[in-house]
Each structure stands twice: as structure tokens, then as C-alpha cells.
Amino acid sequence: MAGGLHFSAFYAWEVIVLNWSGRIALVLLILAALAWFLWQIALRIRLVRLGRREPVRWDHPLERLLWMAGRVVVQICAVKDRPLTGVLHALIFWGFLFFTVATINHVGQAFTPGFSILGHNWFADAWFLGVDLAALLTLAGVLGLAVRRYLLRPAGITLPQPISRSPHSAIVLSLIAGLMITYLLNQAAEQLLNGAPPFAWMPVSTRLAPLFAGLSADALGVWNSLLWWSHLLMVLGFLVFIPGSKHLHLLSGPVNLFFRSREPIGTLQPIDFEKSEQFGAATLPHYPWKNISDFFSCIDCGRCQDVCPAFATGKALSPKVVMMSQRKYALTEAQRLLAGVEPSAPILGSALSDAEIWACTTCGACMEVCPVRNEHIPALVDLRRNRVMMESTFPQELQTAFRGLETNGNPWNAGSGSRMEWAEGLNVPVMAAAGEVDYLWFVGCAGAFDERARAVSRSLAAVLNHAGVRYGVLGLEEKCCGDPARRAGNEYLFQTMAMENIQILQQYQFKILLTSCPHGMHLFGEEYARLGARYEVVHHTTLIQQLLTEGRIRLNGESGQSVTWHDSCYLGRYHALYDAPRAVLARLNGAPPVEMAHSRAQSFCCGGGGARMFMEESEGTRINHHRIGEAAENGAAIVASGCPFCLAMLDDGIKEKGWTEKLLARDLAQLVAERLAD
């Protein structure tokens, strides 16, 4: 036989206790474990199917499949951001791929001596060489992860308490280690019984064979039988344990990756108010099914928590807990939900608190780093929607913002007649008189009413006029794009404002919509499309770079000032616009900007997104203080940004920290306008 296969009669009938009663017991054990496993999986599938349907999840199936397979097989999802931990995880994952065949062989040999699902050939020898080595590497992975979890104890997996005190990880790591050890020792004992390895190349187990040297055939048989059954019982135990633990992600993770959103991070779907009676999520079936799948796919790895600005500054929110708590809620209420009975309690107040859902800035960092592509932001906003539209329960500070949006078309509740005061004395064309233009500049509420952002609007107007850009603004016709309302959960108010904006924009001829606010850029470019309006949208930082490249902007020399760039969440993480503003700053200063500790996709939020701009920050430390501290650490004289919310938060942080003498917050348009050649 290939690979020196020699199966003795003793091995075939005595070692594994293969009398008929033993075989029947084995079959019953396997069937019982499979039945429990499938019943638990079916329970979770039924819970997921309670959620609302989302047909867009099926588009581009081949691309989805290849993307999912690449991330799973190569383990990009685990290695990204945590290379050492990811490699340890990958060793265990790849070990399991090899051991799938080994486990089938393990069971098959109980009924057919010498059974090999791969046959007896060079490929089987090569595969089981891989299994032999994989067992050792998997043990290394288990040891490394155990050291990290129980000795190094990073905050991402140990906080917050008491949720992270679950013994699941210890059980799983022990089971995996036990599987590898019993397999290798079983193979070592088998080699002595048969006089040769069952497959040609098994270097690890061969070196363990001397552990059994000197034992009689009967003693070897007892050890081999004990190890064989121990290994099998651990396999079945693992099968029984998986559905009730976070390690369900072994199955649900790939599914979640396949059904990921292909839209920019944090993009929200509209509510059809004509067909819906429930707005937002009070309990599990109110969610889209993908959000429920997220709860069961959460790995409890803590990556989302590590990058959450709210958690980092002492707020109640942990994105990890949002997933874990709702998974627990789903299982606790499962029987009632599946029977169509109202749950014993809603999600808020039992699984989560109001403080948690209102702490979110919708920065998208959690979704960016999640290895299984969980969608935390839509879930949190759905909880806000229920609070706002079904229960009229929300932070008191939002009253002013909502009232202002309803009556004056802006969250500052400033008189709508003052919307164009920022442009006094400037040659700013209004669309009603401008005719057809290349760019319709949607100035935004901050750009019209916040004094700091008004200065940005005046600077951008100077830049556009200097470059001879054909543009126009809506003037007094302009209303808020609706971002604060939508992110705060007031979907009805958002859609009302959005439809009014769409009707106004339809009256005018323009090629591109220009925005100074990344939040407006995201809404017009992505979310208005769900309401039937599609626009080509450009942010002013991108347009300024284009004008510089084309030579339409002429600058006076180089400033020589040290500048650092703050990547706004909605500009950077949502739309990957990182290079344009840096290229402009390099032109202005003759050198690239100084980078902060957290930049580009790893940037740290200013604290103003998710309607937080209009709410008080009373828990922990202020997010903008944390961010401005990073800007001060790198020695820059100016922290530049391209978002009016960021500008306000950074400027407030500088003043509150008493750093006005050493640090200045400016928008990119201001820096360019100051250097325009006459």
C-alpha cells in the first residue's frame, strides 16, 4: 500500500472497540451531536428570517462569493490591523481546514479498517503530512492566543465587564488543544501498533512515538482506544458547543461576508412610510435580517471597541456590546419571538440603554475594522428611529435642532431669511438668476449660519471666483440636506426635507453638485439615490485640487507653516478621499502635512457626527479634546480639515484646552484663499 500502510487485525477490531455495540454507540453519539447542532443552527436561522427582507443583498453574487472566499481562505479579515493575533488565528483556521478530512477519516476507520477519504496515494500522504504539521502549528496558535487573552489581557477582549468574563474562549481553546494533542498521540500509538505510520510522512507524530515505547500490545491498544475516543468526543463536544458561543462565526462569518453591504460605510436605507406601521427597531423582527445575522456573527474580538471614539473617551457605548447584548436578547426571547408573541421586554431598557445608542457619532470606524462586516451604525440608528418616531423619546438638546429643521430649514433654528448673509459683499451668483452652470454649490447650514463655517464659505467663494468656475448657489431656496435629522433617527423629517430639496434642484441646470460638507456630500451622492434622485457630487477639497492641477488657481509662494490634516470621517472613511487635501497642502507648504497618530482610515472622530454636533457631551472626556490632543502632539501650528462640523469641534477643543496661542483650526479653503495671487 502507498505510504507504507499496514493495518493489523488487532488495530482494526480491538483498539477502537469496534464490536457492534461500540459502533451503535458511536452512531448514536454522532446523530445526537448533529441533531443538537442542526437544531441550534435552525433556531438561529429562524430568528434571522424574522427580520425585514433586503433584496439588494443578492446583487453581484459571483463578486460577493470571490470576495468572501478570498478573505476567509487568506484570512485577511483576521490579519488586518492585528497582524500577530491574525496570524495566530489563521494558524488555527488553516489547521481546521486540514483536520476536516482527518476527522472524516477518524470516523470512517471505525467502520472500515484502513479507510481514507483521499485514497492511498501520494496526495493522501501529502495531505496528512499537512495535517501532522498543522496540528503542531495549531497548538502554537492556541498557545499564543491563550497568552494574549489570559496574560496580556488587552482591553478589547477584557472590557467591558462582566460580559467578557464568559468561559467560552477558555473552553474552545482547551477543546482545540485537546483535539490536536489526542490526534498526534493517537497517530503515534498507532505507528507502534502497525510498525509504520499510517501515511508516509508524519514527522511530528513519529517523534512522539517513543512516548509509548516499551508498552505491551495490550497497553498500546488501550492507549490508542482511549485517545481515539477522546479525540472523537472532543470533536462532537465542539460541534455541540459552537452554536451557543461566539465561535458560531466559523459558519456565520463567511455568510455575513457574502451578504455585506456594497455601499459606503454607514449608508442608511429609507423607511417606506406608506407601507410601514413600525418605524425603527424596538425588538428583533423590526430589524433587517442582515442586522440579526450580525448579532450571531460577532466574534467578540473587540476591534470595533478599540477604535470607537465614544468608548475611548469613557462613554457608555461599546460597539462590541451592541452586538453581543442583542445576540443574548435574541436567544432569551427566541421562543416568544418565534411563536409570534410580543417579547417580554423591548431591546432598549433590557439589552441596551439609551446612553449607548445616543453616544454613537456614526464615524464608521467600527464597521471599517470588523472582520465579518457587521453593520453597527444602521442597527443603532434603527434604535434611534424607534425612540424618536414611535416614542418621542430623545435627548432634550435635539428639540431645538428638530424645531429649527421643521420651521427654518436648519438645525441652528436661525431665521431662514439670513441664509445668504455670509455672501454679502461677494460676487456669489444665485441659481434663480445664473442659468445653466457647471457646479451647483450646496453651501449647507453650517456654511450659512455657523460663524466659523461662514468664513469657509467666503473663502471658497473667493477661490471659485479666482478660478473662473461657473457656479451658483440656491440662496434662500436652500434647506438643510437632512443629515442631522436622519442620523438622529428622525427619518420622517429627513425624507420631508430631502424631497423638498430634490424638487428645488430639479428646477435648475447643472452638471455637478458641489458641497463644503462631507455629510451633505454623502447624502446627495449615496442616500438621496434611494429616494429617486442621483447626482454627481464633488467635495470642495477635490475641486480645489483639480483647479490647482489645471493651473486655474495661482498661489503666492509657500507658507512654510507646519500643518496637520484631520481626516473627517464622512470624507475619509466613508468615501476614501484622503489624497486630494494632502496634495493641496503639499502645494501650499512645499511639503506633505504632518500626520497625526490616527490618520486616513484609522483617523479619530472629532465627535460631531451622528447629530452629536447638537447634543451635549456629559460622559467621560470630550472626543474633540482627545482629537485635538493628537494634533498638538505632532507640533503642527495648524490643524486643517474639510468639514464644518470638524472645524467647529476642533476649534472648540483648542479654545477649551487653552491652546489658541500654539494651534489654529482652519478649513482647507481658507488656507488656499489666503494664498491666492492677485
ZAMARGU-4260 file (C-alpha; in steps of 0.2 Angstrom, whole numbers, plus 5000, padded with zeros to 4 digits):
<rodrens>
0) 5000/5000/5000 | 5006/5018/4997 | 5014/5026/5011 | 5018/5010/5020 | 5000/5007/5026
5) 5000/4991/5037 | 4984/4989/5046 | 4984/4974/5059 | 4969/4964/5063 | 4972/4970/5081
10) 4971/4988/5076 | 4955/4985/5065 | 4945/4976/5078 | 4952/4978/5096 | 4960/4995/5098
15) 4944/5006/5093 | 4932/4994/5102 | 4923/4991/5086 | 4911/4977/5091 | 4893/4981/5086
20) 4888/4989/5102 | 4903/5001/5100 | 4898/5005/5083 | 4880/5008/5088 | 4886/5019/5102
25) 4897/5029/5090 | 4882/5031/5078 | 4870/5037/5092 | 4883/5049/5098 | 4886/5057/5081
30) 4867/5058/5077 | 4864/5066/5094 | 4878/5079/5092 | 4872/5083/5074 | 4854/5084/5079
35) 4858/5096/5093 | 4870/5106/5081 | 4857/5107/5067 | 4843/5111/5079 | 4853/5126/5086
40) 4858/5132/5069 | 4840/5131/5063 | 4834/5141/5078 | 4846/5155/5074 | 4841/5154/5055
45) 4823/5156/5060 | 4827/5171/5071 | 4837/5179/5057 | 4822/5176/5045 | 4811/5186/5057
50) 4820/5202/5050 | 4814/5213/5036 | 4820/5207/5019 | 4833/5216/5009 | 4834/5211/4991
55) 4850/5221/4987 | 4860/5208/4997 | 4859/5196/4982 | 4867/5208/4969 | 4883/5203/4960
60) 4884/5185/4968 | 4900/5180/4959 | 4909/5195/4965 | 4902/5193/4983 | 4907/5175/4983
65) 4925/5178/4977 | 4927/5192/4989 | 4921/5182/5003 | 4931/5167/4999 | 4947/5177/4997
70) 4945/5185/5014 | 4941/5169/5023 | 4954/5157/5015 | 4968/5170/5015 | 4962/5176/5032
75) 4964/5195/5028 | 4950/5198/5039 | 4959/5192/5054 | 4977/5198/5050 | 4972/5216/5045
80) 4975/5228/5060 | 4981/5215/5071 | 4995/5205/5061 | 5002/5194/5076 | 4985/5190/5083
85) 4978/5187/5065 | 4992/5175/5061 | 4989/5165/5076 | 4970/5165/5072 | 4975/5160/5054
90) 4985/5145/5060 | 4970/5138/5069 | 4959/5141/5054 | 4970/5133/5042 | 4973/5119/5054
95) 4954/5116/5054 | 4954/5115/5035 | 4966/5101/5036 | 4958/5092/5050 | 4941/5092/5042
100) 4947/5077/5031 | 4957/5070/5046 | 4941/5069/5056 | 4931/5061/5042 | 4945/5048/5041
105) 4944/5046/5060 | 4926/5041/5060 | 4927/5031/5044 | 4940/5020/5051 | 4928/5014/5065
110) 4918/5005/5051 | 4931/5002/5038 | 4949/4997/5043 | 4961/5007/5033 | 4948/5019/5027
115) 4955/5035/5018 | 4943/5048/5010 | 4958/5053/4999 | 4963/5035/4995 | 4980/5028/4997
120) 4992/5038/4986 | 5004/5052/4986 | 4991/5065/4988 | 4984/5057/5003 | 5002/5056/5010
125) 5005/5074/5006 | 4988/5080/5014 | 4992/5070/5030 | 5009/5077/5031 | 5000/5094/5031
130) 4988/5088/5045 | 5003/5082/5055 | 5012/5099/5054 | 4995/5109/5055 | 4992/5100/5072
135) 5008/5107/5079 | 5005/5125/5071 | 4988/5125/5078 | 4994/5121/5095 | 5006/5136/5093
140) 4991/5147/5088 | 4981/5141/5103 | 4996/5144/5115 | 4998/5162/5108 | 4980/5167/5109
145) 4979/5160/5127 | 4994/5170/5132 | 4986/5186/5124 | 4969/5183/5132 | 4974/5177/5149
150) 4991/5185/5152 | 4992/5201/5141 | 4973/5204/5143 | 4971/5218/5130 | 4956/5230/5134
155) 4947/5225/5118 | 4943/5207/5124 | 4943/5210/5143 | 4932/5226/5143 | 4918/5230/5147
160) 4915/5219/5162 | 4906/5207/5165 | 4901/5202/5148 | 4919/5197/5143 | 4921/5185/5158
165) 4912/5172/5148 | 4921/5155/5149 | 4918/5151/5131 | 4935/5156/5125 | 4944/5145/5138
170) 4933/5130/5133 | 4936/5132/5115 | 4955/5135/5116 | 4955/5119/5128 | 4945/5109/5115
175) 4956/5114/5101 | 4972/5110/5110 | 4964/5093/5116 | 4960/5089/5098 | 4977/5092/5092
180) 4986/5083/5106 | 4974/5067/5106 | 4976/5067/5087 | 4995/5067/5087 | 4996/5055/5101
185) 4984/5043/5093 | 4994/5043/5077 | 5010/5040/5087 | 5002/5025/5096 | 4995/5018/5080
190) 5013/5018/5072 | 5019/5007/5086 | 5004/4995/5084 | 5006/4994/5065 | 5025/4995/5064
195) 5024/5010/5052 | 5015/5027/5051 | 4998/5026/5043 | 5004/5038/5030 | 5021/5040/5023
200) 5026/5057/5030 | 5020/5061/5048 | 5036/5069/5056 | 5028/5076/5072 | 5018/5061/5077
205) 5033/5050/5073 | 5043/5060/5085 | 5030/5057/5099 | 5030/5038/5096 | 5044/5035/5109
210) 5032/5041/5122 | 5024/5024/5121 | 5040/5014/5119 | 5041/4998/5130 | 5022/4996/5131
215) 5014/4979/5128 | 5002/4977/5113 | 4988/4977/5125 | 4993/4993/5134 | 4996/5001/5117
220) 4979/4996/5112 | 4971/5003/5127 | 4980/5020/5125 | 4976/5020/5106 | 4957/5017/5110
225) 4957/5030/5124 | 4965/5043/5113 | 4954/5038/5098 | 4938/5040/5108 | 4944/5056/5117
230) 4948/5064/5101 | 4931/5059/5094 | 4921/5065/5109 | 4930/5082/5108 | 4925/5084/5090
235) 4907/5080/5095 | 4909/5092/5110 | 4915/5106/5099 | 4900/5103/5087 | 4888/5104/5102
240) 4897/5119/5109 | 4899/5130/5093 | 4881/5136/5091 | 4879/5144/5108 | 4896/5153/5108
245) 4904/5167/5098 | 4913/5153/5088 | 4897/5152/5078 | 4906/5164/5067 | 4915/5149/5059
250) 4899/5147/5050 | 4890/5163/5051 | 4906/5174/5047 | 4908/5169/5029 | 4889/5170/5026
255) 4890/5188/5033 | 4904/5192/5022 | 4895/5186/5007 | 4880/5197/5011 | 4890/5213/5016
260) 4884/5230/5011 | 4892/5235/4995 | 4888/5254/4999 | 4899/5266/5008 | 4901/5263/5027
265) 4886/5268/5037 | 4874/5271/5022 | 4856/5271/5029 | 4841/5264/5020 | 4824/5274/5019
270) 4808/5269/5028 | 4793/5267/5016 | 4781/5276/5027 | 4766/5271/5016 | 4769/5253/5019
275) 4776/5253/5037 | 4767/5255/5054 | 4783/5252/5064 | 4797/5264/5062 | 4814/5259/5068
280) 4818/5244/5079 | 4810/5241/5096 | 4813/5222/5095 | 4821/5209/5085 | 4809/5207/5070
285) 4809/5226/5067 | 4827/5225/5061 | 4833/5220/5043 | 4838/5202/5043 | 4856/5206/5040
290) 4857/5215/5057 | 4851/5200/5066 | 4864/5190/5056 | 4877/5202/5063 | 4872/5198/5081
295) 4876/5180/5078 | 4892/5183/5068 | 4900/5194/5081 | 4917/5187/5085 | 4919/5197/5102
300) 4936/5202/5096 | 4935/5220/5102 | 4942/5228/5086 | 4926/5239/5085 | 4928/5244/5103
305) 4946/5248/5101 | 4943/5261/5088 | 4926/5268/5094 | 4929/5286/5099 | 4914/5285/5111
310) 4921/5270/5121 | 4939/5278/5120 | 4933/5293/5129 | 4923/5285/5143 | 4905/5284/5135
315) 4893/5270/5138 | 4894/5264/5121 | 4904/5249/5115 | 4900/5243/5098 | 4905/5225/5103
320) 4892/5225/5117 | 4879/5232/5105 | 4881/5216/5095 | 4884/5204/5110 | 4869/5210/5120
325) 4857/5209/5106 | 4863/5191/5102 | 4859/5187/5120 | 4842/5196/5119 | 4838/5186/5103
330) 4841/5170/5112 | 4832/5174/5128 | 4817/5180/5119 | 4818/5166/5105 | 4803/5156/5110
335) 4791/5171/5111 | 4798/5179/5095 | 4796/5163/5085 | 4779/5160/5092 | 4774/5177/5086
340) 4771/5183/5104 | 4777/5200/5110 | 4794/5199/5119 | 4795/5201/5137 | 4804/5217/5135
345) 4810/5229/5121 | 4828/5230/5116 | 4831/5247/5124 | 4829/5245/5143 | 4833/5227/5143
350) 4848/5223/5132 | 4854/5241/5129 | 4852/5258/5136 | 4848/5275/5129 | 4865/5281/5134
355) 4873/5268/5122 | 4863/5272/5107 | 4865/5291/5108 | 4884/5291/5111 | 4887/5285/5093
360) 4895/5298/5081 | 4892/5287/5066 | 4910/5288/5062 | 4911/5271/5054 | 4927/5265/5062
365) 4918/5250/5070 | 4912/5244/5053 | 4929/5248/5044 | 4938/5236/5056 | 4925/5222/5058
370) 4932/5206/5051 | 4915/5199/5047 | 4907/5216/5041 | 4895/5219/5055 | 4884/5234/5052
375) 4883/5243/5069 | 4878/5260/5063 | 4862/5255/5054 | 4857/5245/5069 | 4860/5260/5081
380) 4851/5272/5070 | 4836/5260/5069 | 4835/5260/5088 | 4836/5279/5087 | 4822/5279/5074
385) 4810/5269/5086 | 4814/5281/5100 | 4811/5297/5090 | 4797/5292/5079 | 4787/5279/5089
390) 4790/5285/5107 | 4796/5304/5105 | 4810/5300/5117 | 4827/5308/5113 | 4840/5320/5121
395) 4832/5336/5125 | 4845/5346/5115 | 4838/5339/5099 | 4822/5348/5102 | 4830/5364/5096
400) 4838/5355/5081 | 4822/5347/5076 | 4811/5363/5078 | 4824/5373/5068 | 4824/5360/5054
405) 4805/5360/5053 | 4802/5379/5054 | 4818/5387/5047 | 4826/5373/5037 | 4842/5372/5048
410) 4847/5364/5064 | 4853/5380/5072 | 4835/5387/5071 | 4842/5403/5064 | 4830/5413/5053
415) 4829/5407/5036 | 4830/5424/5029 | 4848/5426/5035 | 4854/5411/5025 | 4863/5422/5012
420) 4871/5435/5025 | 4888/5426/5023 | 4889/5431/5005 | 4886/5450/5007 | 4899/5460/4998
425) 4904/5445/4987 | 4900/5441/4969 | 4891/5425/4973 | 4878/5420/4959 | 4861/5413/4964
430) 4854/5399/4953 | 4837/5408/4950 | 4847/5421/4940 | 4863/5411/4935 | 4855/5400/4922
435) 4865/5384/4917 | 4881/5381/4927 | 4894/5368/4929 | 4893/5367/4948 | 4878/5370/4959
440) 4886/5374/4976 | 4875/5367/4991 | 4883/5379/5004 | 4875/5369/5019 | 4868/5375/5035
445) 4884/5377/5044 | 4891/5387/5029 | 4877/5399/5030 | 4874/5400/5049 | 4889/5395/5059
450) 4902/5409/5060 | 4917/5398/5058 | 4909/5389/5043 | 4903/5406/5036 | 4922/5411/5035
455) 4925/5395/5025 | 4910/5399/5013 | 4918/5416/5010 | 4935/5409/5006 | 4928/5395/4995
460) 4918/5409/4985 | 4935/5418/4983 | 4943/5403/4976 | 4929/5399/4964 | 4929/5417/4958
465) 4948/5417/4956 | 4947/5401/4946 | 4933/5407/4935 | 4922/5392/4940 | 4904/5393/4933
470) 4894/5390/4948 | 4878/5396/4958 | 4870/5394/4975 | 4852/5391/4979 | 4852/5406/4991
475) 4836/5407/5001 | 4829/5392/4992 | 4842/5381/5001 | 4837/5370/5016 | 4847/5358/5026
480) 4852/5342/5017 | 4844/5332/5032 | 4859/5324/5039 | 4856/5328/5057 | 4838/5323/5056
485) 4842/5306/5048 | 4857/5302/5059 | 4847/5306/5075 | 4833/5294/5069 | 4820/5307/5063
490) 4818/5298/5047 | 4801/5306/5043 | 4808/5324/5045 | 4823/5319/5034 | 4813/5312/5020
495) 4802/5328/5020 | 4817/5339/5019 | 4825/5328/5006 | 4810/5328/4994 | 4809/5347/4996
500) 4827/5348/4991 | 4825/5336/4976 | 4811/5347/4970 | 4821/5363/4971 | 4836/5355/4962
505) 4826/5348/4948 | 4822/5366/4943 | 4840/5370/4938 | 4853/5365/4925 | 4869/5360/4932
510) 4882/5346/4930 | 4889/5343/4947 | 4884/5346/4964 | 4897/5354/4975 | 4897/5353/4994
515) 4908/5360/5008 | 4901/5347/5020 | 4906/5329/5019 | 4889/5324/5027 | 4880/5333/5013
520) 4891/5325/5000 | 4887/5308/5007 | 4868/5311/5007 | 4867/5318/4990 | 4879/5306/4982
525) 4873/5290/4990 | 4857/5291/5001 | 4846/5303/4990 | 4848/5290/4977 | 4836/5279/4987
530) 4823/5292/4985 | 4825/5293/4966 | 4837/5307/4964 | 4855/5304/4958 | 4868/5317/4957
535) 4887/5318/4953 | 4894/5326/4969 | 4911/5333/4972 | 4918/5340/4989 | 4927/5356/4988
540) 4944/5349/4993 | 4943/5338/4977 | 4938/5353/4966 | 4952/5364/4973 | 4965/5350/4969
545) 4958/5349/4952 | 4959/5368/4949 | 4977/5368/4956 | 4982/5354/4944 | 4974/5363/4929
550) 4983/5379/4934 | 4967/5389/4937 | 4972/5393/4954 | 4988/5404/4956 | 4997/5405/4973
555) 5009/5416/4981 | 5024/5407/4986 | 5025/5394/5000 | 5019/5397/5018 | 5031/5387/5027
560) 5019/5383/5041 | 5018/5366/5049 | 5001/5359/5045 | 4992/5343/5050 | 4977/5336/5041
565) 4962/5329/5051 | 4953/5316/5040 | 4934/5319/5043 | 4925/5303/5045 | 4912/5306/5031
570) 4926/5312/5019 | 4939/5299/5023 | 4932/5283/5030 | 4915/5284/5021 | 4922/5289/5004
575) 4941/5286/5004 | 4945/5304/5000 | 4962/5305/5008 | 4975/5311/4994 | 4967/5327/4987
580) 4968/5338/5003 | 4985/5331/5006 | 4991/5336/4988 | 4984/5353/4991 | 4993/5356/5007
585) 5009/5350/4999 | 5007/5363/4986 | 5004/5376/4999 | 5018/5372/5011 | 5031/5364/4999
590) 5030/5348/5010 | 5017/5335/5014 | 5007/5338/5030 | 5012/5331/5047 | 5002/5316/5050
595) 4993/5313/5067 | 4994/5297/5077 | 4977/5292/5069 | 4975/5296/5051 | 4967/5291/5035
600) 4956/5275/5038 | 4962/5275/5056 | 4958/5293/5059 | 4949/5298/5076 | 4932/5306/5075
605) 4930/5324/5080 | 4914/5320/5090 | 4902/5330/5079 | 4894/5317/5068 | 4878/5307/5071
610) 4869/5323/5076 | 4881/5324/5091 | 4885/5341/5085 | 4869/5347/5093 | 4870/5336/5109
615) 4879/5339/5125 | 4894/5328/5129 | 4892/5324/5148 | 4900/5307/5150 | 4919/5304/5151
620) 4931/5316/5142 | 4926/5326/5126 | 4930/5317/5110 | 4936/5333/5102 | 4948/5336/5117
625) 4956/5319/5113 | 4957/5323/5094 | 4965/5340/5097 | 4977/5332/5109 | 4984/5322/5094
630) 4985/5337/5083 | 4995/5346/5097 | 5007/5331/5100 | 5015/5332/5082 | 5020/5350/5084
635) 5009/5357/5070 | 5004/5375/5070 | 4988/5372/5060 | 4976/5358/5061 | 4966/5358/5044
640) 4950/5350/5039 | 4937/5349/5026 | 4921/5348/5036 | 4911/5362/5045 | 4907/5350/5060
645) 4925/5345/5062 | 4931/5364/5061 | 4919/5368/5075 | 4923/5354/5086 | 4942/5356/5083
650) 4941/5375/5086 | 4931/5372/5102 | 4943/5360/5108 | 4958/5372/5105 | 4949/5385/5115
655) 4943/5374/5129 | 4961/5367/5131 | 4968/5385/5131 | 4979/5381/5116 | 4974/5396/5105
660) 4992/5403/5105 | 5000/5387/5098 | 4987/5379/5087 | 4974/5385/5074 | 4960/5376/5066
665) 4956/5381/5048 | 4947/5374/5033 | 4957/5369/5018 | 4948/5383/5008 | 4953/5396/5020
670) 4972/5391/5018 | 4970/5392/4999 | 4961/5408/4999 | 4974/5416/5010 | 4987/5412/4997
675) 4978/5417/4981 | 4989/5428/4969 | 4982/5445/4964
</rodrens>
